Amino acid sequence: MLPFSRVTIVGLGLIGSSVARAVRQNMPTVRLTGYDADPDVRTRADALGIVDDVTDTAGAAVTDTDLLILCVPVGAMGTVAAELAADLPADAIVSDVGSCKAEVARALTAALPGATIVPAHPVAGTEQSGPEAGFASLFRGRWCIVTPLADGDPTATERVAEFWRRLGSTVEVMAPDHHDRVLAVTSHLPHLIAYTIVGTANDLAEVTQSEVIKFSAGGFRDFTRIAASDPTMWRDVFLANKEAVLEMLQRFSEDLSHLQRAIRWDDGDTLFELFSRTRTIRRSIVDQGQDDAAADFGRKHE
């Protein structure tokens, strides 16, 4: 039995359109309704046929839904939820795909008093955006972290978890604040570092932009891929999860100072020990199927 028969997706960018495509592929009898605040995105999504119906308002999209998935920047969650609150069925379950959960839970609870809210975070994505960028296999073999509220309904939590399992995800249930600390390390801090490194390289007066691009090695290319991620989404993530991000950034700064001292004082043993530990972590990620073991990150060489 399907966990939901009518699903509404609000926000039809990379993640929202991928959810729609994955539902089409894995649960083809589910009725899909979509909405996006951008009229151009609505037109493009409608032309792609990724949902059964694209509505002109958020309220119209949710009038008969079983599951509402908010695929909008975390800073817009509360505003969007308030727009559709009057039309949301009393028995609908509200979820999302945001990268930080405690602030999203607070925003949705305030905007939708009495609603059944089960936040979730599929840990998947690319640097691309827009409805054309989505693909059905985006969540296959990836984690989806479901973060129920402290007084949440266990049955609703399981229904949301089963929904993501049907899309190919492996589900982990976690408290919202714990999720935010974990993701601050594994996702948010790496993005912040990538934005900083790419910005620093571009700002250096003695290195022209053409030289940075011309002589970019693999490491810098990987940072630019991360730094090409959606700026609105990541601005909101850092502001919504600022306490955890600032805590991890302080830890990183201290570790960076330690590394700086090792280089200044020719402490090769410290450098070697650190690099050996980090190499082991990389192997563990590959062993757990979270990345490809292909040489040179799978890059093709002529």
Secondary structure in CASP SS format (residue, H / E / C, confidence):
PFRMAT SS
TARGET T0000
AUTHOR 0000-0000-0000
METHOD secondary structure of the structure
MODEL  1
M C 1.00
L C 1.00
P C 1.00
F C 1.00
S C 1.00
R E 1.00
V E 1.00
T E 1.00
I E 1.00
V E 1.00
G C 1.00
L C 1.00
G C 1.00
L H 1.00
I H 1.00
G H 1.00
S H 1.00
S H 1.00
V H 1.00
A H 1.00
R H 1.00
A H 1.00
V H 1.00
R H 1.00
Q H 1.00
N H 1.00
M C 1.00
P C 1.00
T C 1.00
V C 1.00
R E 1.00
L E 1.00
T E 1.00
G E 1.00
Y E 1.00
D C 1.00
A C 1.00
D C 1.00
P H 1.00
D H 1.00
V H 1.00
R H 1.00
T H 1.00
R H 1.00
A H 1.00
D H 1.00
A H 1.00
L H 1.00
G C 1.00
I C 1.00
V C 1.00
D C 1.00
D E 1.00
V E 1.00
T C 1.00
D C 1.00
T C 1.00
A H 1.00
G H 1.00
A H 1.00
A H 1.00
V C 1.00
T C 1.00
D C 1.00
T C 1.00
D C 1.00
L E 1.00
L E 1.00
I E 1.00
L E 1.00
C C 1.00
V C 1.00
P C 1.00
V H 1.00
G H 1.00
A H 1.00
M H 1.00
G H 1.00
T H 1.00
V H 1.00
A H 1.00
A H 1.00
E H 1.00
L H 1.00
A H 1.00
A H 1.00
D H 1.00
L C 1.00
P C 1.00
A C 1.00
D C 1.00
A C 1.00
I E 1.00
V E 1.00
S E 1.00
D E 1.00
V C 1.00
G C 1.00
S C 1.00
C C 1.00
K C 1.00
A H 1.00
E H 1.00
V H 1.00
A H 1.00
R H 1.00
A H 1.00
L H 1.00
T H 1.00
A H 1.00
A H 1.00
L C 1.00
P C 1.00
G C 1.00
A C 1.00
T E 1.00
I E 1.00
V C 1.00
P C 1.00
A E 1.00
H E 1.00
P E 1.00
V C 1.00
A C 1.00
G C 1.00
T C 1.00
E C 1.00
Q C 1.00
S C 1.00
G C 1.00
P H 1.00
E H 1.00
A H 1.00
G C 1.00
F C 1.00
A C 1.00
S C 1.00
L C 1.00
F C 1.00
R C 1.00
G C 1.00
R C 1.00
W E 1.00
C E 1.00
I E 1.00
V E 1.00
T C 1.00
P C 1.00
L C 1.00
A C 1.00
D C 1.00
G C 1.00
D C 1.00
P H 1.00
T H 1.00
A H 1.00
T H 1.00
E H 1.00
R H 1.00
V H 1.00
A H 1.00
E H 1.00
F H 1.00
W H 1.00
R H 1.00
R H 1.00
L C 1.00
G C 1.00
S C 1.00
T E 1.00
V E 1.00
E E 1.00
V E 1.00
M C 1.00
A C 1.00
P H 1.00
D H 1.00
H H 1.00
H H 1.00
D H 1.00
R H 1.00
V H 1.00
L H 1.00
A H 1.00
V H 1.00
T H 1.00
S H 1.00
H H 1.00
L H 1.00
P H 1.00
H H 1.00
L H 1.00
I H 1.00
A H 1.00
Y H 1.00
T H 1.00
I H 1.00
V H 1.00
G H 1.00
T H 1.00
A H 1.00
N H 1.00
D H 1.00
L C 1.00
A C 1.00
E C 1.00
V C 1.00
T C 1.00
Q H 1.00
S H 1.00
E H 1.00
V H 1.00
I H 1.00
K H 1.00
F C 1.00
S C 1.00
A C 1.00
G H 1.00
G H 1.00
F H 1.00
R H 1.00
D H 1.00
F H 1.00
T H 1.00
R H 1.00
I H 1.00
A H 1.00
A C 1.00
S C 1.00
D C 1.00
P H 1.00
T H 1.00
M H 1.00
W H 1.00
R H 1.00
D H 1.00
V H 1.00
F H 1.00
L H 1.00
A H 1.00
N C 1.00
K H 1.00
E H 1.00
A H 1.00
V H 1.00
L H 1.00
E H 1.00
M H 1.00
L H 1.00
Q H 1.00
R H 1.00
F H 1.00
S H 1.00
E H 1.00
D H 1.00
L H 1.00
S H 1.00
H H 1.00
L H 1.00
Q H 1.00
R H 1.00
A H 1.00
I H 1.00
R H 1.00
W C 1.00
D C 1.00
D C 1.00
G H 1.00
D H 1.00
T H 1.00
L H 1.00
F H 1.00
E H 1.00
L H 1.00
F H 1.00
S H 1.00
R H 1.00
T H 1.00
R H 1.00
T H 1.00
I H 1.00
R H 1.00
R H 1.00
S H 1.00
I H 1.00
V H 1.00
D H 1.00
Q C 1.00
G C 1.00
Q C 1.00
D C 1.00
D C 1.00
A C 1.00
A C 1.00
A H 1.00
D H 1.00
F H 1.00
G H 1.00
R C 1.00
K C 1.00
H C 1.00
E C 1.00
END
